[in-house]
Amino acid sequence: MLDAIRWDANLIRRYNRAGPGYCSYPLQRQFHEDVSSFELLHALRESRKARRPLSLYVHLPFCNSACFHCDRLRIVTQDRELAARYLHYLQREIDLISCHLDRQQQVEQLHLGGGTPTFFNQEELRQLMAHLRQRFTLLNDSSTDYSIDVDPRSASWSTMGLLRELGFNRVNLGVEDLAPQVQSAVNRQQSLEQTCNLVEAARTLQYRSINIELTYGLPQQTPESFAHTLQTIMALQPERLSLRHYQHRPERFPLQQRINALELPGDAGNLAMLENSIEQLTRAGYRYIGLEQFALNDDELAIAQEDGLLQRNVHGYTSHGHCDLIGLGVSAISQVGDLYCQNTCDLEQYLTQLHNAQLSTCRGHTCSLDDRLRRHIIQRLLCEFELEFSDIEKPFGIDFRSYFADIWNDLQQMANDGLIELCDRRLDITASGRLLVRSVCMLFDRYRKPLTCA
């Protein structure tokens, strides 16, 4: 079993910096417009020939109200006709994609994300799931991993019952923070009772696991108030807990301009919240999976990590990274074999193209041998915190130290600082370095500028 993570203030001051989560490698910023639906259809045909299992992601971008801190593509509207129109063309996209796949390719993993998927009414959700089952081979046994994002403000026991009936066995509940002053500052008023009701419903209806998402670094937060929020949420014993760090980027996400930057907790407050949270979660029996994810020791993510089977795909940590990932909906990303491709982020363009019976693929990237090599390294570091060089050298036909000679001095510096342990045959991230794993990964990212330390 992996050692518990250890807080090292000196290491964190030296290496802590904003960086990517590497849900894809290369990152989305490397996607380009030379990839179109032609490349996607070719990749789907190869997937069909190999009969690889599938993971489906369906993006439902609509929300009833705007949360000021949100950094996802979402459409705030009360226009039910627009939502119905979107659902109609989403089903057309499902038709266009599924005809290039084989019904023997079983869907091991399914996720409905957003936005707020429960923005849609029960009949619309039934219609969508029926169409997915008509076009893909969805399973009904315990091996599946079918999850959905749920906003406790727009869901009830009845909603949870419907979702369980439709085949979902995991639920992701967005909470962010329970303090009224924080909720007011980000325009997300949500009572503890609303969250408790859905947790109770999920337990009663035998959902396999519950993930609750909290965010630190929000306006009006203090280490004391966030510790209280976390303690209250841990009392509900969700199997998984995501601890996201809010990054204030109003130039990129205009809604964040509604947040008063003077009310943000600052670097010292953020680090105090993270340190306190790690102590609380560890004491309560949660395991640090990596980056922002924690899980109880008997959760499937923790077991997969212990068994060396944990992977990472476009949507985070998973035990189904061997599946070809099909993204459906506006802005959705697919990962099929060595191809990444993304649908347009423009809603009207998405609808128009599907109206014309065209897929809305607008950009992507085909991985080179070097991309695959570096992706494998980054995946192993993020999932296992260790790397045996021979596991890279044999399949890729390289000498590790020679291939990465340009960063070897940086790796040695990290070893001297106690972030990693490095020898001629392997690399291990220390218990003190695991919170900083992205800094190690960034060294192996060919597309990033060299890492410089303070």
C-alpha positions in Angstrom: 0.0 0.0 0.0 1.3 3.5 -0.8 2.5 5.5 2.1 0.4 8.4 3.3 1.2 11.8 1.8 3.3 14.1 3.9 3.1 17.9 4.0 6.5 19.6 3.4 6.1 23.4 3.5 9.6 24.0 2.0 8.9 21.7 -1.0 5.5 23.2 -1.5 6.9 26.7 -1.5 9.6 25.7 -4.0 7.5 23.6 -6.5 3.8 24.4 -6.0 2.5 26.2 -9.1 -0.6 26.1 -11.3 -0.4 23.4 -13.9 -2.4 21.0 -15.9 -4.2 17.9 -14.7 -3.1 15.9 -17.8 -6.4 14.3 -18.4 -5.1 14.2 -22.0 -1.6 14.3 -23.3 -0.9 16.4 -25.3 -3.2 18.9 -23.6 -6.2 20.5 -25.4 -4.1 23.6 -26.2 -2.2 21.4 -28.7 -5.3 20.4 -30.6 -5.5 21.8 -34.1 -8.0 22.2 -36.9 -6.3 19.7 -39.2 -8.3 17.0 -37.5 -11.9 16.6 -38.7 -14.7 14.1 -38.7 -12.8 12.2 -41.4 -10.1 11.2 -38.9 -12.7 10.4 -36.3 -14.6 8.1 -38.6 -11.4 6.3 -39.6 -10.5 5.9 -35.9 -14.0 4.5 -35.2 -13.6 1.9 -37.9 -10.3 0.8 -36.4 -12.0 0.6 -33.0 -14.8 -1.5 -34.5 -12.3 -3.9 -36.1 -10.5 -4.4 -32.8 -13.8 -4.5 -31.0 -12.5 -2.4 -28.2 -14.8 -1.7 -25.3 -16.3 1.8 -25.0 -16.7 4.6 -22.6 -19.3 7.2 -23.4 -19.4 10.8 -22.2 -22.5 12.9 -22.9 -22.2 16.6 -22.4 -25.4 18.4 -21.3 -24.4 22.0 -20.9 -27.5 23.7 -19.5 -27.9 25.3 -16.1 -30.8 27.2 -14.5 -28.5 29.7 -12.9 -24.9 30.9 -13.2 -22.3 30.0 -10.5 -19.7 32.8 -10.7 -16.7 30.6 -10.1 -17.5 28.1 -12.8 -14.9 27.4 -15.5 -16.8 24.8 -17.6 -18.7 25.3 -20.8 -22.3 25.8 -19.7 -25.4 27.6 -21.0 -27.5 29.4 -18.5 -31.1 29.5 -19.8 -34.7 28.9 -18.9 -35.5 28.2 -22.6 -36.9 24.7 -22.6 -37.3 24.7 -26.4 -33.6 25.2 -26.8 -32.9 22.3 -24.5 -35.4 20.1 -26.4 -33.7 21.1 -29.7 -30.3 20.3 -28.3 -31.6 16.8 -27.2 -33.0 16.2 -30.7 -29.6 16.9 -32.4 -27.7 15.1 -29.7 -29.6 12.0 -30.7 -28.8 12.6 -34.3 -25.1 12.7 -33.3 -25.5 9.4 -31.5 -27.0 7.9 -34.7 -24.1 9.2 -36.8 -21.4 7.9 -34.5 -22.9 4.5 -33.5 -23.3 3.3 -37.1 -19.5 3.2 -37.4 -19.2 0.9 -34.3 -20.1 -2.7 -33.5 -22.9 -3.7 -31.1 -20.4 -6.2 -29.7 -18.4 -3.3 -28.3 -19.9 -3.0 -24.8 -20.2 0.3 -23.0 -18.3 -0.3 -19.7 -18.4 3.3 -18.6 -20.9 6.1 -19.1 -21.0 9.6 -17.7 -23.5 12.4 -18.2 -21.8 15.7 -17.3 -22.5 19.4 -17.7 -23.7 21.9 -17.0 -26.5 20.3 -15.0 -27.8 17.0 -16.6 -30.8 17.1 -14.2 -31.7 20.4 -15.9 -33.6 18.0 -18.2 -37.0 16.7 -17.0 -37.6 13.0 -16.4 -39.2 12.3 -19.7 -36.2 13.9 -21.6 -33.7 11.8 -19.6 -35.7 8.7 -20.3 -35.7 9.5 -24.0 -32.0 10.1 -24.0 -31.1 6.9 -22.2 -33.5 4.9 -24.4 -31.8 6.2 -27.5 -28.3 5.4 -26.1 -29.5 1.8 -25.3 -31.0 1.6 -28.8 -27.7 2.5 -30.5 -25.0 1.2 -28.1 -24.7 -2.0 -26.0 -25.2 -0.7 -22.5 -24.9 -3.3 -19.8 -27.1 -4.0 -16.8 -24.6 -5.9 -14.5 -22.4 -4.9 -11.6 -19.3 -4.4 -13.8 -20.6 -1.1 -15.2 -19.5 2.3 -14.2 -22.4 4.6 -15.1 -22.3 8.0 -13.4 -24.0 11.4 -13.6 -23.4 14.9 -12.3 -26.2 16.0 -10.1 -26.9 19.5 -8.7 -28.7 19.0 -5.3 -30.6 22.2 -6.0 -32.4 20.6 -9.0 -32.9 17.0 -7.9 -35.0 15.0 -5.5 -35.6 11.5 -4.3 -37.8 11.1 -7.3 -34.9 12.2 -9.6 -32.5 9.7 -7.9 -35.0 6.9 -8.3 -35.3 7.6 -12.0 -31.6 7.7 -12.5 -31.1 4.4 -10.7 -33.9 2.9 -12.8 -32.1 4.2 -15.9 -28.9 2.3 -14.9 -26.8 4.8 -13.1 -24.9 3.4 -10.2 -22.6 6.4 -9.3 -23.4 10.0 -8.6 -21.3 13.1 -8.5 -22.8 15.8 -6.3 -21.6 19.4 -6.6 -21.5 21.2 -3.2 -18.5 23.5 -3.4 -19.0 25.1 0.1 -21.6 25.1 2.8 -20.8 28.6 4.3 -23.7 31.0 3.5 -21.3 33.9 2.9 -19.3 31.9 0.4 -22.4 30.6 -1.4 -23.6 34.2 -1.7 -20.3 35.4 -3.1 -20.4 32.7 -5.9 -24.2 32.8 -6.5 -24.7 29.2 -5.4 -27.2 29.0 -2.5 -27.5 25.4 -1.5 -28.6 24.0 1.9 -27.0 21.1 3.7 -30.4 19.5 3.8 -30.6 19.3 0.0 -27.3 17.4 -0.1 -28.2 15.1 2.8 -31.5 14.2 1.1 -29.7 13.1 -2.1 -27.0 11.2 -0.1 -29.8 9.4 1.8 -31.6 8.6 -1.4 -28.4 7.3 -3.1 -27.7 5.0 -0.1 -31.3 3.7 0.0 -31.4 3.1 -3.7 -28.0 1.2 -3.6 -25.9 3.5 -5.7 -22.4 2.0 -5.7 -20.6 5.2 -4.8 -21.1 8.9 -4.2 -18.5 11.6 -5.1 -18.9 15.0 -3.5 -17.0 17.9 -5.0 -15.8 20.8 -2.9 -13.8 23.8 -3.9 -11.3 25.8 -1.9 -9.9 29.2 -2.7 -13.4 30.8 -3.1 -14.2 34.3 -2.0 -15.1 34.7 1.7 -13.6 31.4 2.6 -11.3 31.0 5.6 -9.3 27.9 6.7 -11.7 27.6 9.7 -14.9 27.9 7.6 -13.7 25.4 5.0 -12.6 22.9 7.7 -16.1 23.0 9.0 -17.6 22.4 5.6 -15.3 19.5 5.0 -16.0 18.0 8.4 -19.7 18.2 7.8 -19.4 16.6 4.4 -17.1 13.8 5.6 -19.8 12.9 8.2 -21.9 11.8 5.2 -19.2 9.3 4.3 -19.1 9.7 0.5 -16.9 7.1 -1.1 -15.0 9.7 -3.0 -14.3 13.4 -2.4 -12.9 15.8 -5.0 -11.1 18.8 -3.6 -10.8 21.4 -6.4 -8.7 24.5 -6.2 -10.5 27.6 -7.6 -8.3 29.6 -10.0 -9.4 33.2 -10.6 -9.1 33.8 -14.4 -11.7 36.5 -15.1 -10.1 37.3 -18.5 -10.9 33.8 -19.7 -14.2 33.2 -17.8 -16.2 36.4 -17.9 -18.6 35.3 -15.1 -15.6 35.3 -12.7 -15.6 39.1 -13.1 -18.6 39.1 -10.7 -16.2 37.8 -8.0 -14.5 40.4 -5.8 -10.8 39.5 -6.0 -10.2 41.3 -2.7 -12.3 38.6 -1.0 -10.2 35.7 -2.2 -8.2 33.9 0.5 -4.8 34.4 -1.2 -1.9 31.9 -1.4 -1.4 31.6 2.4 -5.1 30.9 3.0 -5.3 28.4 0.1 -2.3 26.5 1.4 -3.7 26.4 4.9 -7.0 25.1 3.6 -5.2 22.4 1.6 -3.0 21.4 4.6 -5.9 21.2 7.0 -8.0 19.3 4.5 -5.4 16.7 3.9 -5.0 16.2 7.7 -8.8 15.9 8.1 -9.3 13.5 5.2 -6.3 11.3 6.2 -7.6 11.1 9.8 -11.0 10.1 8.5 -9.6 7.2 6.4 -9.5 8.7 3.0 -6.7 7.8 0.6 -5.0 10.4 -1.6 -5.5 9.0 -5.2 -3.8 11.9 -6.8 -4.2 15.6 -7.8 -7.6 16.6 -6.4 -9.1 13.1 -5.7 -9.5 11.3 -2.4 -11.3 8.0 -1.8 -12.0 5.5 1.0 -9.7 2.5 0.9 -12.4 0.1 -0.2 -13.5 2.3 -3.2 -12.7 1.0 -6.6 -10.3 3.8 -7.4 -8.2 3.0 -4.3 -8.3 -0.7 -5.1 -7.3 -0.1 -8.8 -4.4 2.1 -7.6 -3.3 -0.6 -5.2 -3.5 -3.2 -7.9 -1.6 -1.1 -10.4 -4.7 -0.8 -12.7 -5.6 2.9 -12.1 -5.6 5.0 -15.3 -6.4 8.5 -16.3 -8.5 9.7 -19.3 -10.1 12.9 -20.5 -12.4 13.0 -17.5 -10.0 12.1 -14.7 -9.0 9.0 -12.8 -10.7 5.7 -13.9 -10.3 2.0 -14.0 -11.6 2.0 -17.6 -8.8 3.7 -19.4 -8.5 0.8 -21.8 -11.8 1.8 -23.4 -12.2 4.0 -26.4 -13.8 7.2 -25.2 -16.6 8.6 -27.3 -17.6 12.2 -26.5 -21.1 13.3 -27.5 -22.5 16.8 -27.3 -21.2 20.4 -27.7 -17.5 20.7 -26.8 -17.2 16.9 -26.0 -13.8 15.3 -26.4 -13.2 11.8 -27.8 -10.1 9.6 -27.4 -10.2 6.7 -29.8 -6.9 4.9 -30.1 -4.2 7.5 -30.7 -6.7 10.2 -31.8 -8.1 13.0 -29.7 -10.8 15.1 -31.3 -13.2 17.7 -29.9 -16.6 18.9 -31.0 -17.2 22.6 -31.6 -17.8 24.7 -28.4 -20.2 26.9 -30.4 -23.8 25.7 -29.7 -25.4 27.1 -32.8 -22.6 25.7 -35.0 -23.1 22.3 -33.3 -26.8 22.3 -34.0 -26.4 23.5 -37.5 -23.9 20.9 -38.5 -26.0 18.1 -37.1 -29.0 19.6 -38.8 -27.0 19.1 -42.0 -26.2 15.5 -40.9 -22.5 16.4 -40.3 -20.5 15.7 -37.2 -19.2 18.8 -35.4 -15.6 17.7 -35.0 -13.6 20.9 -35.2 -10.1 20.1 -33.9 -7.9 17.4 -32.4 -4.6 15.7 -32.4 -3.1 12.4 -33.5 -0.5 11.1 -31.1 3.0 10.5 -32.4 5.2 7.8 -30.9 6.8 10.4 -28.7 3.4 11.6 -27.5 2.4 8.0 -26.6 5.7 7.5 -24.7 5.3 10.7 -22.7 1.6 10.0 -22.1 2.5 6.6 -20.7 5.1 8.2 -18.3 2.7 10.9 -17.1 -0.1 8.4 -16.6 2.1 6.1 -14.5 3.4 9.0 -12.4 -0.1 10.4 -11.8 -1.6 7.0 -11.0 1.2 5.1 -9.2 3.8 7.7 -8.2 6.5 5.5 -9.6 8.2 4.6 -12.9 10.3 1.6 -13.7 12.4 2.6 -16.7 12.4 -0.8 -18.3 8.6 -0.6 -18.6 9.2 2.3 -21.0 12.4 1.2 -22.6 11.3 -2.2 -23.9 8.0 -1.3 -25.6 9.2 2.0 -27.0 12.8 0.9 -27.9 14.6 3.7 -26.0 17.3 4.2 -23.4 15.4 6.2 -20.8 18.3 8.3 -19.5 19.6 9.1 -23.0 16.1 9.9 -24.3 15.5 12.3 -21.4 19.0 13.7 -21.1 17.7 17.3 -21.5 15.7 17.0 -18.2 18.0 14.7 -16.2 19.6 17.5 -14.3 16.2 18.8 -13.4 15.2 15.4 -12.1 18.4 15.2 -10.1 17.6 18.6 -8.6 14.1 17.3 -7.6 15.8 14.2 -6.0 18.2 16.5 -4.1 15.2 18.5 -2.8 13.4 15.3 -1.7 10.6 15.5 -4.2 11.5 12.2 -5.9 13.9 9.3 -5.5 16.0 8.7 -8.6 18.4 6.0 -9.6 19.6 4.5 -12.9 16.6 2.2 -13.2 13.6 3.9 -11.7 11.9 7.0 -10.4 9.7 7.2 -7.2 7.8 10.2 -6.0 8.2 10.5 -2.3 5.4 10.9 0.2 6.3 14.6 0.5 6.3 14.9 -3.3 2.9 13.4 -4.2 1.0 16.6 -3.7 3.4 18.1 -6.3 3.2 15.3 -8.8 2.1 17.6 -11.6 5.5 19.4 -11.3 7.3 16.2 -12.1 4.9 15.5 -15.0 5.5 18.9 -16.5 9.1 18.0 -17.0 8.1 15.3 -19.4 5.7 17.5 -21.3 7.5 18.3 -24.6 5.1 21.2 -25.3 5.7 23.2 -22.1 8.4 25.6 -21.4 11.2 24.4 -19.1 10.3 24.4 -15.4 12.1 26.9 -13.3 12.1 26.8 -9.5 12.1 29.7 -7.1 
